[in-house]
Amino acid sequence: MKRKDIYVIYGADPKAMAMEILNKVNLAHMIGDKKKKIGLKPNLVVARPADDGATTHSEMTAGVIEYLQDKGYEDISIIEGSWVGDRTSSAFKVCGYEELKRKYGVSLIDTQKDSYKKYDCKGVDINICDSAMEVDYMINMPVLKGHCQTGITCALKNNKGVIPNQEKRKFHTMGLHKPIAHLNTVAKNDFILVDGICGDLNFEEGGNPVSMNRIIASIDPVLCDSYVCDLMGYSLDEVPYVKISEKLGVGCADTEEANIVEINEARGNCKLTVSGRKVKNLSKNVQEIDACSACYGSLIHALERLEESGDLRNLKEKISIGQGFKYKDGKIGIGNCTSEFDNYLPGCPPKAIDILNYLKKIIN
């Protein structure tokens, strides 16, 4: 797997999807020595089930563990620290990670209780937990989701879980973007596997999940997060820590240079679910027939951006989406299935940033 590669797999079975994408990229070849100490860093920010849109699916983590153990890796630890005010031990239990420990014999390490050392992160001193720095290979497993302060949270911000609580408090006094970027000059991001099954629309703690039914693999956390910005309809100017990280040499933010490898097609393999009051309100602007969640989720994110900018009130027609519109006429369509419409945006699935720009031209 090369630095510019981004692999994507669509579906609704996180365990099987994780194993397939890891086989496709040949993760074992990248890790090498079977004696290496491997860390898995999920996002367990709160003690809420993954279906609420806040936390990494334990099924996806199970897929990673089974893949690694099948390849002969035995020293595997799950390393995480929930946000200040929540106990990681509760998240381990509620999110299904205690069951993973029992079933697979992996270690659970709570960074809220871990020792730590101070590191010079390119000009910013940051305390990082010892457990995260002692692994030989770190697999960062964030959730593709929104955040009320930073817009998105994915690979780069997920590393806040490897710092002690006192450091997390300090990050907020520094404005989040700068310290997140500097942290990633030292924190380990050997491989990134993004849980894009149903991340929350705009809050880190869940409540308004958006089904996008995909898993994303990358080895560049900056490129990964830049790609996620596209998927959620954000410009890089709206998520400053991505560009700051690029300037610090953490990675490349230019998704135009990325090699996107889709392992399968999004059509027909993803169940569409609409939950959460915010998502339901946005979906009132949509006319959907047999849409897959990969496409529908991008539209919901784009509609949220339109609402934030005040442009959504200019929308006078419902937007059509889904396989039920193939070969039919209409006014405004999203995706290849609406190719016979007067106005439609191609893609299967299109990204939210492209939907956003398209809709702005149509309704303004």
C-alpha positions in Angstrom: 0.0 0.0 0.0 1.4 3.4 -1.0 1.1 6.7 0.8 -1.4 8.1 -1.7 -3.7 5.1 -1.6 -7.1 5.2 0.0 -9.0 1.9 0.0 -12.8 1.9 0.4 -15.1 -1.1 1.0 -18.9 -0.8 1.2 -21.3 -3.0 3.1 -23.2 -3.6 6.3 -21.0 -6.3 8.0 -18.2 -4.5 9.7 -16.3 -7.7 10.7 -16.3 -9.2 7.2 -15.5 -5.8 5.6 -12.5 -5.2 7.9 -11.0 -8.6 7.2 -11.5 -8.2 3.4 -9.9 -4.8 3.3 -7.0 -5.9 5.4 -6.4 -8.8 3.1 -6.7 -6.6 0.1 -4.0 -4.2 1.3 -1.9 -7.0 2.8 -1.5 -5.5 6.2 0.6 -8.4 7.5 3.2 -7.6 4.9 3.3 -4.0 6.1 3.6 -4.9 9.7 6.3 -7.6 9.2 7.8 -9.4 12.2 5.1 -11.5 14.0 6.7 -10.7 17.4 5.8 -7.0 17.1 3.6 -5.4 19.8 0.5 -4.2 18.0 -1.9 -1.5 19.4 -5.5 -0.9 18.2 -6.8 2.6 18.9 -10.6 2.8 18.5 -12.7 5.8 19.3 -14.6 5.0 22.5 -15.1 8.7 23.5 -18.3 7.8 25.5 -20.0 4.7 26.8 -22.6 4.5 23.9 -23.3 1.7 21.4 -21.7 2.2 18.0 -25.1 2.4 16.3 -25.5 5.8 18.0 -22.8 7.1 15.8 -20.1 7.9 18.4 -17.9 4.8 18.8 -16.0 2.3 16.8 -17.9 -0.9 16.1 -16.6 -3.8 18.1 -17.4 -6.0 15.1 -14.9 -4.1 13.0 -12.3 -4.4 15.8 -13.1 -8.1 16.0 -12.4 -8.4 12.3 -9.0 -6.7 12.8 -8.1 -9.0 15.7 -9.1 -12.2 13.8 -7.1 -11.1 10.8 -4.0 -10.4 12.9 -4.3 -13.6 14.9 -4.8 -15.6 11.7 -1.5 -14.2 10.5 0.3 -15.2 13.6 0.3 -11.9 15.7 -0.3 -12.6 19.4 0.7 -9.4 21.2 -2.4 -7.2 20.6 -3.7 -4.4 22.9 -6.7 -2.2 22.6 -5.6 1.2 23.8 -8.0 4.0 24.5 -9.0 6.8 26.9 -12.6 8.2 26.9 -13.2 11.9 27.1 -12.9 13.8 30.4 -16.0 13.1 32.5 -16.5 9.5 31.2 -14.8 6.4 32.4 -13.0 4.3 29.8 -14.0 1.1 31.7 -17.6 1.9 31.1 -17.0 2.4 27.4 -15.1 -0.9 27.2 -18.2 -2.6 28.7 -21.0 -0.8 26.9 -19.3 -0.8 23.5 -18.5 -4.6 23.5 -14.8 -4.5 24.1 -14.8 -6.5 27.3 -16.3 -9.3 25.2 -13.5 -8.9 22.7 -11.0 -9.3 25.6 -12.7 -12.5 26.8 -13.1 -14.0 23.3 -9.7 -13.2 21.8 -7.4 -12.8 24.8 -6.4 -9.3 23.9 -5.4 -6.6 26.4 -7.5 -3.6 27.3 -5.4 -0.6 28.3 -7.1 2.5 29.8 -5.0 5.5 29.0 -6.9 7.5 31.7 -4.9 5.3 34.2 -1.7 5.1 32.2 1.7 6.7 32.9 3.0 9.2 30.4 6.0 11.2 29.3 6.4 14.7 27.8 7.4 14.9 24.1 8.5 17.8 22.0 5.9 17.7 19.2 7.6 20.2 16.8 7.6 23.1 19.2 4.7 22.1 21.4 5.3 20.0 24.6 2.6 17.3 24.9 2.3 14.5 27.4 1.6 11.2 25.6 0.7 7.9 27.4 3.4 5.2 27.6 1.2 2.4 26.3 0.7 4.1 23.0 4.3 4.9 22.5 5.6 1.5 23.5 3.8 -0.4 20.7 5.7 -1.3 17.6 2.8 -0.8 15.3 -0.3 1.3 15.9 -3.6 0.8 14.0 -5.7 3.9 14.4 -9.4 3.1 14.2 -11.4 6.3 14.3 -15.1 6.9 13.5 -16.0 9.0 10.4 -18.2 11.6 12.2 -18.9 15.3 12.9 -17.7 17.4 15.8 -19.3 20.5 17.2 -16.0 22.4 17.5 -13.7 21.0 14.8 -16.3 20.1 12.1 -15.0 16.6 11.6 -13.2 14.1 13.8 -11.3 11.2 12.3 -7.7 9.9 12.3 -5.8 12.9 13.5 -8.2 13.9 16.3 -8.7 10.3 17.4 -5.2 10.4 18.8 -6.5 12.6 21.7 -7.3 9.2 23.2 -3.5 8.6 23.8 -3.0 11.6 26.0 -3.9 11.9 29.7 -7.0 13.8 30.9 -5.0 16.8 32.0 -3.6 17.2 28.5 -7.1 16.9 27.0 -8.2 19.9 29.1 -5.1 21.8 28.0 -5.9 21.1 24.3 -9.3 22.8 24.7 -7.7 25.9 26.2 -5.3 26.0 23.1 -8.2 25.8 20.6 -7.9 22.1 19.6 -6.7 22.6 16.1 -3.0 23.5 16.8 -2.4 20.9 19.5 -4.1 18.1 17.5 -1.8 18.8 14.6 1.3 18.9 16.7 0.3 15.8 18.6 0.4 13.9 15.4 4.0 14.7 14.7 4.9 12.2 17.4 1.8 10.0 18.0 1.8 6.8 16.0 -0.3 6.4 12.9 1.1 3.4 11.2 -2.2 2.3 9.6 -5.6 3.8 9.7 -8.9 1.9 9.4 -11.9 4.2 9.5 -15.3 3.1 10.8 -17.6 4.8 8.3 -20.6 2.7 9.1 -22.8 5.2 10.8 -20.9 8.2 12.3 -22.8 11.1 13.9 -23.8 14.0 11.7 -22.1 16.7 13.8 -21.5 15.7 17.4 -18.7 13.6 18.8 -20.9 11.9 21.4 -23.5 10.5 18.9 -27.3 10.8 18.7 -27.8 11.6 15.0 -26.1 8.7 13.1 -25.8 8.9 9.4 -25.5 5.5 7.6 -22.7 5.6 5.1 -21.8 1.9 5.4 -18.2 1.9 4.4 -14.7 1.3 5.9 -11.7 3.3 4.7 -8.0 2.3 4.9 -5.1 4.6 4.6 -1.5 5.1 5.9 -1.6 8.9 5.7 -3.7 10.5 8.5 -3.8 13.9 6.8 -4.9 12.5 3.4 -7.4 10.3 5.2 -8.9 13.3 7.1 -8.9 15.4 4.0 -10.8 12.7 2.2 -13.3 12.6 5.1 -13.8 16.3 4.8 -14.9 15.7 1.1 -17.2 13.0 2.2 -18.9 15.2 4.8 -19.0 18.4 2.7 -16.3 20.5 4.5 -13.6 22.5 2.9 -10.1 22.3 4.4 -10.4 25.9 5.5 -13.2 24.8 7.8 -11.1 22.1 9.5 -7.8 24.0 10.2 -5.9 21.1 11.9 -5.8 19.2 8.7 -3.8 21.9 6.9 -1.7 22.6 10.0 -0.8 18.9 10.1 0.3 19.0 6.5 2.5 22.0 7.1 4.1 20.2 10.0 5.0 17.3 7.7 2.5 14.7 9.0 1.1 14.0 5.6 -0.5 15.3 2.4 -3.9 17.0 2.3 -4.3 17.0 -1.5 -7.1 14.5 -2.3 -6.7 15.3 -6.0 -3.5 13.3 -5.9 -5.0 10.4 -4.0 -5.4 7.0 -5.5 -9.0 5.9 -4.5 -9.4 2.1 -4.7 -13.0 1.0 -4.3 -13.0 -2.8 -3.5 -16.6 -3.2 -4.3 -19.6 -1.2 -5.5 -21.9 0.7 -3.1 -25.0 -0.3 -5.0 -27.3 -2.9 -3.5 -25.2 -3.9 -0.5 -26.0 -1.3 2.1 -29.2 -1.0 4.1 -30.6 2.5 4.4 -31.5 3.7 7.9 -32.6 7.1 9.0 -32.5 7.8 12.7 -32.1 10.8 14.9 -34.2 13.9 14.9 -31.7 16.1 13.0 -31.3 13.5 10.3 -35.0 13.0 9.9 -35.6 16.7 9.6 -33.0 17.0 6.8 -34.5 14.0 5.1 -37.7 15.8 4.6 -36.0 17.6 1.7 -35.4 14.2 0.0 -37.5 12.0 -2.2 -35.9 8.5 -1.9 -36.7 5.2 -3.7 -34.3 2.3 -3.1 -31.3 4.5 -2.3 -28.2 2.9 -0.8 -26.8 4.5 2.3 -23.5 5.3 0.8 -25.1 7.8 -1.6 -27.9 8.9 0.8 -25.5 9.6 3.6 -23.4 12.0 1.5 -26.6 13.8 0.6 -27.5 14.2 4.3 -24.1 15.7 5.1 -24.4 18.1 2.2 -27.9 19.2 3.3 -26.5 19.9 6.8 -23.8 22.1 5.3 -26.5 23.9 3.3 -28.6 24.4 6.5 -25.5 25.8 8.3 -24.9 28.4 5.5 -28.6 29.3 5.3 -28.9 28.2 1.7 -31.2 25.3 2.5 -34.2 27.6 2.7 -33.8 28.4 -1.0 -34.5 24.8 -1.9 -38.0 24.7 -3.4 -38.0 21.1 -4.9 -37.4 17.8 -3.2 -34.1 16.1 -4.2 -34.5 12.7 -5.8 -32.1 9.9 -5.0 -32.1 6.1 -5.4 -32.3 3.2 -7.9 -36.1 3.7 -8.2 -35.4 6.7 -10.3 -33.6 4.9 -13.1 -34.8 5.9 -16.6 -37.3 8.3 -15.0 -37.7 12.1 -15.6 -37.4 14.6 -12.8 -36.0 18.0 -11.8 -33.1 17.6 -9.3 -31.3 14.2 -8.8 -28.3 12.9 -7.0 -26.3 10.0 -8.3 -26.1 8.0 -11.5 -29.5 6.6 -10.9 -31.1 10.0 -11.8 -29.2 10.4 -15.1 -32.4 11.1 -17.0 -33.3 14.1 -14.8 -33.2 17.7 -16.0 -30.4 18.4 -13.5 -28.4 15.6 -11.8 -25.1 15.1 -10.2 -23.2 11.9 -11.4 -21.5 9.6 -9.0 -21.9 6.2 -7.4 -21.7 7.4 -4.7 -20.9 11.1 -5.0 -19.1 12.9 -2.2 -20.9 15.4 0.0 -18.6 18.3 -1.1 -19.6 17.7 -4.7 -23.3 17.5 -3.8 -22.9 20.7 -1.8 -21.3 22.6 -4.7 -23.9 21.2 -7.1 -26.9 22.1 -5.0 -25.6 25.6 -4.3 -25.5 26.3 -8.1 -29.0 24.8 -8.6 -30.9 26.6 -5.8 -29.1 30.0 -5.7 
